Each structure stands twice: as structure tokens, then as C-alpha cells.
């Protein structure tokens, strides 16, 4: 681009920054064709038979019955045009009609990591106490290995031919192909799967690798097909089968981005718990923002699991002029980061061959975009560089992968960190220092946070190691990361607790895990909030040996309204003495907080195996409360242990923007542009409208959609589908429950270059 044109663009931005444009009229987004066919779940008050359903559907000519659910929920699934589904929804005996969502393996963070283990190596199982409990005997004199416990795994299937899983595998069902062969998808190229095999290995591998509960039996339910995705219908059908099969534990390392407690799968999981099954789910990989926990991790009675780090050596970069160290995220396929001394860092633009000058024996900083990560890394390697650091071209950091293994380390950092380094470089090389720092019990950035909307519950309930977790895959072993890897630690732990205490209910097993968890803190020593870590990181030995159970393991006091003066919310707990001697119980006095008063029960005693229901209450003066979300922990002392009970309450409905964090940049392949935007609560309607910045004339929608799930939304748009090269005013909007928020941004579309953007935010 000519310099003159570039300066004209900058001038345009300056003018638009100085003067607020007239109110832009956004046309309605295109309507969906009422004849579009959808699959939906229909929930009914009572169980229904096939004849009843067919009579109900008789007047709907194009709507067909697909599946009847017998155990997990009362209801069935249908396929038909939108117009007929809307008609069906109005029927008197229909409790809920919900279009099926897509559930997928939590793969946004499922990237093999190459971090070094800690010098004094403690693996993920040892960290949480798995090895320590092997010496404990059950009632029959057997060591705790999961013997006699059956665990259902709802996932992509299992490679039951893997030598480490042959002993554990005990049959299953394929809800994708409709048979009883739950084998992983193989021989399908990029659509081949390995996720279920990895999850099963963490739970019950029994060979070269030994899982949490190696003698437990695994029943596989293949609900996610090629590419690792499936539908609400398939997952509910799998839960239905698991209830029928009377499994003891059920693991669902899958999810979507809908933060709501009343989706059909969450309701089905609650029913499974009512039937005596311990249900374990991943909380999601959409962190680190609040409100990112997704279904089925929102199910009230299930155990929702977040991801923390086992002990590992993580590379950090120190640079002159920067006050804070920069943490590096290694890309999949990268070599181990073994650089631990001072090295020269040089900037090489976008990482093209032409820009790789003077990089021999140096670390190279490059910007994301135009070329793939692999192309950048190969160009650096061929030019003699010893390592590559790629900074993002949109906000925050990213998780990426190389298309082939390379003999040099390649890492990602955030856009903010990259620009800070680039500024210090000032077109010259700079001496930087690399450190490997031991980390453990740090909440993974990708781990989804709560709270849950509507019920205002604390989720996740617990955290477990979910970073650099080595386990079985078809044909071998691989370290992966994600809350999908954390959940099977809890499923395996539940199996060992079940073996040790066969008469404990699912609620009691969940309480044992939560009551004895370790409170964890971030890298600065600040405790994580309850809706980030739940009760904390699991400590299995303490959970098995606990002499007290407090059910439930966390409390939510609901929503306080400003209009209510001295509003009182109560909650009930069941306290049970599981020890062999009489115990005295008392609450510690909570830390004084302005606007809050507690009503706590007096001290009491319980004989062995005796239980007592107690009530406590919180009184609030809302106009003295400053924050929208309040949380903390109550502490009960049983004479031997101090048991933390996390609590949470909210002041009115937290007022969050409906749209946040819009970014627009060239895609990695150089043939498209990529946008990212965050929808904290999802959107009934979403769009990116483009306008001529001079005349405010509507040009068209960059993208649009309805009923979007919460979380990060992003898409690559090929150059041929974009408007002509130039500067545009983009109005990004999201509507949810009658509220609309917008972001105004200047974006430039070009073939070989771009400029930054200026944001003006508004909330209506």
C-alpha cells in the first residue's frame, strides 16, 4: 500500500475517533426459513408410549419420531420443519421442546504439551493421592483398585484393542451408528478420534500404564462420532443406556458452551444421580472469563470438574524494560523447551523467509497471521534460529499446533506481551533470559469458570490435574490437556471411594471429594474464587479417610434484590459422623463483611454413623453491598479436621455486557480474515454489520446468527467473500433477553496489509 493511502486511513480513524457518528440503522438479520428441518428433544411431564407420541404427531405431516427415552428423561426426539416444531411446542402436555445442541469433546485446549516435569517429579496421580490409597483395604480385604466398580464413559468410543484397555473393557453401545460396537473412529483422516481412549486410560488403564482405578470395568458409550462431535439426542440416549445398565460411575468429558442448568442433558444427568449413579462431567475449556462453564457441567447433582496443573517446569521469559515475566505456551509438535540461559531475541515480522535475516543462533519473535505456525517455524529453523515465539494478532494468547514435528521449540504468547517485547527490541536484537519455573496447582487458563446462570450455583465443584496428562490413544500414548483430562481423575477417584465405602450415596461421594479438597491460589498467591476452583483440588486419601460428611459440599444463597432491606436467605446442610467415635461439631465465626450477617447453628455432637440436619442463614443489607457476586467459605470443625464449605450469592442479576472483545485480523493461511468476539451469555441475535465510514451507508453483514451459545465466537471468512479492499466501520451487536450491547470498530480489509482498529463501546 502506498504511504499516502496509509496516512489517509489513519486520518479517517482520527476523525471518527473525534466525532461520534450518527446513529447507524442496522437492518434486521436474515430470517431462517420456517421449512428448515431441525431435530428437537421433547420433554413431557409423564412417561409416554410410542402410540401416544404418534397420535400427538398425527397432525404434523412432516415431523417424524426418532427416539423414545425410557430412563434419563420423560420424552422423545423428533425431526421436522421449524414451523411444525413451533406448533408442537404449544401442546398442553409438552414440558419443554429444545432444539438439539452439538456436544463435542472439549478439544479447544486438547493439545499435547511438551513441558518438562518437575525436577522432583511427582505425576498427576501421585499429586492427588492415588498411590497413597493403594495400601488401604476395602471391606473384603482388597486393595483399592476399583475392583467391583463399573464406570460408564460417554465419549468418542474406546479403542478396546489397546493392550492397556483390554482387561478393563466390558462392552458398550454405539449411539452414533446404532450398534453395540463402541470403537473409536479410525481411518477417517482428520475426523479420526482418540479422545474416549485417552479418557478411559486415565480412569482404568491396566497394562504398561495403570490408571486411577485399574481393576474397574469400563462400559463405553459412543455418543460422539467422527470429528468428536455428537448431538443432545445421542448423549441423552447414552445416559439412558447407562441408567439401564446400572453403572456405578458415569464420565462425560464433553460439553457445549451453554451456561444453563435446565438443558435436557443436565436434567438427564440429575436423573442418573437420582438412580444411584455418580455423574462426573468436565466444566469446559472456555476460560478464563466468568460465566463460561457449559452444559452438562452445569448439572446441579453432577460433579463438574475444572483443570489444574500437575507439577511441571514452565518456560518464562525475562526481558529488559519489562516488569513482569512472560509465560510461554508451547505449541503441539514443538520440541521440549530446554533453553534456560540468556539468549538474543530478534524480531522477524510475520516470519516469512525474506524476514528471517540475522536470526542464526537466536530466538525469533514473530507475529501471528498470513503464514501457518508451521511455515513460520520452518522458516526460522532453516535460517538457523534456536526457537520461535509467536505473539497473537488478536487479544490474549492462543493454543496452537504444528502440522509436523520440528527440532526447535515453538511457543505462543499474548498480543500484549508480544507488542511489549517488540517495542523493547526497537528493530535490534535484545538479550533476554529464560527460566524454567516449577508450577503446580495453578488453575489452567482454559478451565471454564462459573457461576451457573439462573440457579447461581458454584461450578465447577472441584478441580483435578488437566494439563500434560499422558494416557492411552489408539496405537500408543499421548499427553493431552483439557478439562476432559481432569474429569476422569475424579471418575476414577469416585470408583476408589465407592469400593472403600460401597454404601455411600452419590451425594455423599461428591461431598467427600469436596469437603477434603485443597484450596488453591494463583501465581501471585491469591486464592481463586469459589466459582473458579469450586472446593479446590482433590485430595483422594483425605476423601477416603474422612470421618465427617457435609452434604451438599457447597451453598448458594440465590439472588438478593436492592429493593429488599435486610433480606434473609437460608440453606440446609446434613452433617454425618462417619468415624468410629462421638464427635463435636461447630462453625467458625466468618470474617466480618459489611452488609452481611450470619445465623449459624450452635455446637452439637454426633455419635458414630449419626446424621443431623442443620439450618443456617445469611441476612444482607443490599445497599451496603458493593460487588455483584459475593463468595467465600464457611468452616466447620469436627475436632480433627476443618471442613470448608464454599458459598456464593449474587446481588440482582449481574450486569454483564452482551458482547465483548471483538478482534479482526488476517487468518494464518493468508487467504482469509479471522474475527473473534466473546458473548458472555450467548445471544438471541448476533451480527457484525459493515458501514461505509464516510456516508454511514450499510454495506452488508460480515457475519450473523441466532441463538448463539455463550463463549468465544470466531470464524475465518475467505477473501472472496469479503467486500472490496478498504476501511469499514463495523458495528458488532448482540441481543439477549431484551438487552443489546454493541461495539463499534474500524477495520481495514486488504490483501497484504492492515491497520489497527479503534473501539467505541456502548450498552443499551
N, C-alpha and C positions, 0 to 999 in steps of 0.2 A: 504494500500500500504506500502511496506517496505521502511524504511528510505533511503536505498541505492538507490532504484529506483527514489525516490523523488528528491534526490540530483543530480542524473543523468539528470533528466528533467530540473532542474534549470541550470545545466551546459550547456545543449543544448541551452537553451534560451540565456544564456550569450554569447555563441559562435555565435548564429545567430544575436544577437544584435551587436556584434563587427564587423562581416563581412557581407557585403551586398551580398546576394546570386545572382547567375547568373540569367539572365532574364528568368522568367518562361513562358513556352509556354502553354497558355490556349486553349484547343480545342474549336471549335465552340459549342455553346449550341445547344441542340437538336432542329430540325426543327419541326414546327407544321404541322400536316397532312393537305394538301390542301383540303381534303374532309370533314374536321371538319365543322360541321354546326354552323353558327352564326346568331344572329338576328342583323339587322342594321337599322338605320334611314337614309332615302334617302331624301335630301332636293333638291328642284327644284326651278328654277327662277320664274315660274308662277304656279298658282294652277293647279292641274291635276285631271282628272276624272278617274274613275275605268277602263274604256275601254282603255284609253291611256296607263295606267300603265300595263295592261295585255298584250297589244301589245308590250310594251317595254320589258316585261319579257318572251315573247314567245320563244325566242331562248335559254333561261336558263331553262333547263328541271327540275332542282331540286330546283329552287328558287320560293318560294310561297309568295304572297301578304298577309300581316297580317292586317294592319290597315291603313286607309287614314285619314290624319289630315286636318281639314277644316278651323280652325281659328288660332291656335297658330303658325303654320309654314306651308309653302307650301311643301308638301311632303307626304311620306308614310313610312311604315316599312315593311321589308321583312325578310324571313328566308331562308338561303341557304348555300351551301358549300363555303368556303373561296375562292376557285378558281373562282366560278361564281360571287361572290360579287366583286372580283377584276375586272372582266370583265365588270360588270355593272357600276363600278365607272368610267370607261373610256368613258361612253356615253356622248355625247355633251351637253345634257340638264340637266345633273346632276351637281348641285352646290356643294354638299358635301355628301359623304357617310361615316357614322360614326357608328362603332360597338357600341351596347348599353353598357352603363356602369351600374354598380349596384349602386343604391342610397339607402341609409339606414338612419334610424333615427340616429341622432348624438349621439350615445349611448356610445361612448368611455369614456364619463365623466358622464353618466347618473346614478349616484349612490346616493342613499339617504344620506343626510348629517345629522349629529346629533350635529352640532354646536349650542351653546346656542345663543338665540337672545340677542341683546344689553340690558344693564341694563335699559336704557331709550328707550324702544322698539319702533322702527319705522319699519313697514314692508315694503316690496318691493313696494307696491302700493303707500303708503304714501310718501316714499322717492322720487319718481319721480313726485309726484304732482297729482295723480289720485283723491284722496279725496278732494283736494283743488278746483278742477274744477267742482265738483258736484253742487256747488252753481251758476255756470254760466248757463244762459238760451240761448237756440237757438232761431232762428227767429220766431218759433211758440210758444215760451214761455215754452218749455220743458227743464227740467234739462238735463245735458249732461250725458247720459247713453248708447249711441249708438243706440237710437231709430231711426228706419227707415234705418239703415245701414245693409247691408248683407256682411258677411265675409266668404269666402271660405277657408277651411282648407284641404290642400293636405297632407295626413299623413297615419297612420295605420287604419283609420276609427275612429268612436266615439261610445262609449257606450251611445247611446241616451236614454237608460232606466235609467241612473243615475238620481236621483232626482234633482240634481243641473243643469242638462243639458236639461231636458225635455222641458222647456219653450223656450230655445234658439234654439234647433234643428229644422231645416227647410228643411229636406230631404237631398238627395245627390246621389252619384253614386259610384259603386264598380268597379274599373278598373282592379282589380285582378281576381274576379270571373265573371265579365261581367254582373252585375245586378244593381239594384237600392237600395241595402241594404248595406250601408257602416258601418256595425257593426264591432267593434274590433274583432280580432282573439281571440276566447275564447276556453277553454277546450283543448288546444294543448300543455300542459306542458310548457317546456321552450320556445316554439315557440309562446306562447300566447303573446298578445301585450297590451299595456296600454298607449302608447306614445301619440296618437292622442287625447285621452280623457283628458290627462294631459294638452296638448296644448290648447284644446278647453276651459278647465276650466279657464286657465289664461285669455283668451280672454273674455269669456262671460258666466261664471257660474252664475246662478241666483237661489239661494236657500240658504242652510246653508252657503255656500261660495258664494261670489259675485266677479266676475271677473272685468277686466278693463272696459268692455262695456256690462253690464249685460242684457240690453234690445236689443242688436244687435241680428240679426239672423245668425245662423251658418249653412252653407251648407257643408257637409262632402264629401270629395273625397278620397276614399280608394285606394291609389296607391301603398302602401307598405303592403305586405301580412304577412304571418306567419314569425316570427323572426324579423320583422321590416325592411325588405328589398324589393326593387322593382327595376324595370328597367327604363331606359330612356324612353322607349316606353310607359310604364304605366304612368309615370309622365307627359309626353307631352300630352297624352290622357286626363289626368286630367285637365291640363291647357286649353286644347281645350274645354272641357266641361264647365269650369269656365267662359271662354270668352263667350260661347254660353248662359250661364245662367245669364250673365251680373252682376256678383257680384261686389261689390264696393272695397273690400279689399281681398287680397289673401295671405295666410300664408303658407310658405313651411319650416317647421323645419326639414329639411333633407339635405343630401348632399353627395358628394364624395370628393376625395382628388385631383381632377384635377384643377390646377390653370390656367385657361384659359378662356377668355371672349367669345369665339366663339363656345362653345359646344351647341348642339341643344337645351338643356333646357334653357340655358342662353338666346339664341335667342328667344325662345318661351316666356320667361318672359318679355323681352323687347317689344315683340308684344302685350302682355297683357297690359302693361303700355300704349302703343300707343292707345289701345282700351278704356282707361279711368280707368283702374284698378290700385290701389296702390298695388304693389307686395312687399312682405316682406319675407326675407329669413334669415336663420341662416348662420353665416360666417364659422362655422365648429369648431370641437373640437380637432384640430391637433396642437395647440400652444405648447410652446410659441415662436417657431422659426419664422423667416421671411418666406415669400412665402408660407405659409401654408393655406391661405384662399382657399376654394374649391368651385366648381360649385354646385348649382346655385348662391352662394354668390358672384360670380364674375360678374353677370349680371349688365351692366352699369346702367340701368334705375331702377333696383330694389333697395330696401333699405336693405343692408346687415348689420346684427346685431351681434356684439360681446357681450361677457358676462362680467359683473362686479359683485361685491358683494354688497348685501344689508348690513345694519348694523348687525354685529354678533360678538360674543365673540369667538375668536380663540385661542386654546391652543398653547403656546410656551414653549420651554424647555431651561433653562439656566444651563450650566454645568461648573465646574471649569476648567480652562485652555482653554476654547473656547471663542473667542472674540465675536462671533455672536450667537444670539438666533436661535433655530431650530424650524421651524413651523411644526406642526403635521397635517397630512391629515387623518381624521377619515375614517375607512372602513365602508361600508354598513353593517348593522346589529350590529354595535358597540353600546355600551351603551354611553350615554352622557359623555363628559369629565368633571367631577366635581372635579378633583384633582387640587387644587390651592395652595398647600403649598409645603414645601420641603419634598422629599421622597428619599429613597435609590433606586438606579438603579443597576441592576446586569445583566451580560451577560450570556445568556444560549444557545450559539451556534445556531443550526438550529431549536431549540425549541422542540426536542424530549423529551419523558418522562424521559429518563435517564439523560438528561442535565438540567432538572428542579429541581436543588438541591439548597436549601437555598434561595428560592425565596419568601417564605411566607411574606406577608405584604410589598412586594417590587414591584417596576416597573421592567419589564423584557425587555431587549433588545435582539432581535433575528434576524438572517439573513434570508432573503428570500431564498426559494429553498427546495427541497426534500419533504417537507410536505406542505399540503394546509394551507392557512391562518387560517382556522377553526381548523385544528388539532393543530397548534401551540398555538392558543388562548385557546383551551380546555385544553391542557396540562398545560398551565400556570394557568388557573383558578382552575383546580383540585389540583394544587400544592400550592394554596393559594395566588397567585400573585394578585395585585390590578389593574394591567393594563399591556398592551403589546405594545411595539414599534417595528415594523418590518422595517428593512432597506433593500433597494433594492440590488439585486446582479448584476444589470446592471446599466448603468449611469442614473442619475436623480432619481426622486421619481416616485410613481405609484399610481393609483387609484385601489382599490381592494374591494372585498366584502366577507362577511362571509356567509356560507351556512345555518347558523341558528343564531338566536339572542342569545347573551351571556350577562351575567350581569356585565361584566367588559369592559372598553374602550379598543379599539384596533386601533392603528394608524400606518400610513406609513410615512417614511422619506426617503431621498435620500441615495444612496450608499455612497456618500462623507460624509454626516453628520453621518451616521452610523459608518463608519470606524474611524471618528474623535472621536466619543464617545467611541468606543471600545478601541482605543489607550489610552484614559484617564483612562478607567476602570482598565487596567493592571491586569486583572483576579480577581479583587476585586470589592466589591460594592462601589458606589460613591454617595454622597449626591447631588441631583440635585434639582433645584427649578422650579416649574411650574407656569406659569402666564396665565391668560385669558386676551387677548388684544382685544379691540374693533377695528374692521376694517369695513370700508365701502368705496365704490367707488374705490376698488382695482380691476384691471383687472385680471380675472381668468387665472391661468396658462394655462388651456386647451384651452382658447379662441384663435382661429386662427388669424394670422396676415397677412397683405398684404406685399408688394403691389401686384397688379394683373400683371401677365406677359403680354407682347405684348402691351397692352394699357397703362401700367404703372399707372393705376388708384389707388386711395386711396380706399381700402376696409379693414375692414368694414367701413360703413358710420357713424355708431352710435353704442353706447353700452347701454345696459339695464341690470337690475339685472338678473343673471342667475345661482346663487348659493343658495342652500337651499330654493328652490321655492316650496311651498306647493300648491297642486292643486288636482283636481279630477282624480281618476283612477277607473276602473271597481271595484265596491264593496266598495269604500271608498275614501281615500285621502292619498297622499304620497308626502314628499318633495323630489325633484329631482334637479339635476344640469346639465347645459349644455347650449350651445348657442341656443339649441332648446327651452329652457325655457325663454331665453332673447327675441327671435323674437316675440312671442305672446304679450309681453308687448308693442312692437312697433305697431303690428297689431291692438291691442285694442286702443292704443293711436291715431292711424290714423283714427279709427272709430269715436272717440270723436271729432277729428279735422274736419272730414268730416261732422258730424252732426252740428258743430258750423259754418262751412264755406262750405256749400254744393256746391258752385260754384268753389271752388279751384280745380285745376288740380292735378293729381298725382305728377307732378314735384314740384308744389307749396306746397303740403302737406309734401313732402320729405324735401323741403327747410326749411319749418317752424320748423321741427324737428331738422334739423342740425344747422340752424342759431342760435338757442337758447340753444344749448346743453352746459353742464358744462364741462370745461376742467379738466381732472383728472390726478392724479400723483400716482407714485408707493409708496411703503412703506418707501422709503428714501426721498420722497418729490420731486422726479424728474419727470417732465412731460412725459407722454407716447408720443411716436412718432405718427404722424398723421396716419400712416398705421397700427398702433396698436389699437387706440381708435376712429379713424375717427374724427368726430367733437366733440366727447365727450359723456358724459352720458345724456340721455334725461331729459329735464325739461318740463313736459307736460303743466303746467299752462302758462309758458312763451311762449310755442309754439302756444297755442290757442290765447293768447292775443297779439302776436307780431303785430307791426304796420309797419313792413317792411319785404319784402321777397327778398332774393338774390338767383337767380337761375342761374347755379347749386350751390349746397351747398359746393362743393369742386372743386379744379382745378388741372389738371395735365398738365404739360408743355412738357411732352414727353421725348425724349431721345436726349441728347447732344453728339456730337461726338468730340473727341480730334482734329480731322482734321479741324473742323470748328472754325475759330477765330472770336470772338465777335458774336457768334451765337444768333439770336433773335427768341424767341417763343412767340406767342401772344395767348390770351384767351379772350372770351367774357362772360359778365355777363348781366343778366336782373335784374334791380333793380325796385321794385314796392312798392309804398306807399299804405299800406292797412289801414292807420289810417284815422282820421276824420279832420286832419289839414295839411297844407302845411309843408313839411319837407325839411331840407337841408342835403345833404349827402357829406361826404368827407372821403378820405382814410388817415389813419395814416401812417407816414413815416416808412417803415420797418427798422428793425435793420440792420446796415451795415454789409455786408458779403463780404469777399474777392472774387473777380471774378464775382460778381453779381451786375447788375444794373437794377432798376425797372423803367418802364414807366407807371405812374398811371394817370387816368383822373383827371381833375380839379374838384373842388366842383360844385355841381349842386343842384337844388331844384325840388321837385315833388309835384304836387297837389294831394289831396286825390284820390286814385284809378288810379293814373297816373303811367306809367311804362317807363323806359328808358333803352336802350341797351348801354352798355359801353364796351370799349376795353382796355385791359391792356397788358403789355408785359414784358418779362424778357430777358435781354441781359446777356450772360455768356461768360467769357473767360475761356474755358475748361482747359487750362494748369495751371490755378490758383486754380482749384477746387481739393480738396483732397479726398473727400468721393465719393463713387459711387452713394449713394442715399441721396438726399437733400430734406428736408421738413420743413415746418413751417406754419405760418398763417398770412394772411393779415387781417387787421382790418378796417372795415368801421363804421363810426359814423353817426347815423341818428338824433343826437341831444338829444336822450333819451337813446338809447342803443348802445353798442359797439358790432358789429357782427363780429365774427371770421370766416374767410374763409380759411380752410386748403388747402395747396398746396403741390405738390410733383413733382420732376423731377429727372431723373437719368442721370448719365454720362456713355455713351456707355451701353452695356449690362452688368449688374452686374456679376462679375466673381465668381460664387459660385461653390464649389466642387459638383460633381455629386453624390457622396456617402460620408456619414459621420456617425460617432458614432456607429461603429459595436461593439456589445456585444454578448457574448455566455456564457450561464450558465445553470445549471440544472433547469428543469421545477418544478413547485410547487407540482406536483403529484409524483415526484421521479421516473417516468417511461419514461422520455423523457428529451431532452435538448431543450432549447429555444434560438433562436437568435433574435436580434433586429438590425435594421440598418435604417438610415434615408436617404431618397432620396429627396433632396430639390426641384428638378424639375421633378421628375419621371425618368423613364429610358426606352429607346427603347430596351435595353438588360441589364439584371442584372444576376449576378451569384456569387456563393461562391464556388470556386474551391479549393479542398484539395490536398496537395502535401506531399510526404514523405520528411521530413526536412533534411534527410541525403543525398539522391540521387536526390532530386528535381523531383522525378517521380510523374506524375499526378495519383492521386488515384480515383478521381471522384468528382461530384458536390454534395455539401451539399444541395444546392437548386439552382434554376434558374428560369427565367421567361422573358417574353417580354411584352412591352407596359405597364409597371407598373405605377400606379398613384403616384403622389408625396406624401410625408409624411413618416410616420414611417411604415416600413415593418417588420413583425415579424411572426414567425411560431414555433410551437412545433414539433420536429421530434422524433418519438418513438425510443427507444434504439435499437430495432431490425432492424431499417432502417439506422442505423449509422454504419460506418466502425468499425473495431475491436478497442479495447481499445489501447490508445496510444497518442503520441504527433504528431500534424499535423501543417503544415504551411498552413494557409487559405489565399487565395487571393480573396478579395471581390472587385468586379468591377461593374461599371455602365457606360453605354454608352448612351449619349443623344445628338442628333444633331451634330454628328461627333466628340464630345469630350468624352474622357474617363477619369475617376478618379478611383484610386484603393486604397485599404487599405490592408496592409499585417499584419496578426495577428497570433501569436502562440496560438493554442487552444489544450486543453487536453480533451480527451473523456475517461471517466471511469465510473465504476458502483457506487462507493461510495465516490469518491473524485475528486477534480480537482485543477488546479492551475491557476494563473492569466495569462494574455497574454501581449505580447509586440507588440505595433503597429508601423509600418513604413508606412507613408502615401506618396502617390505620385499623382500628377495630370499631365496628358499628354496634 
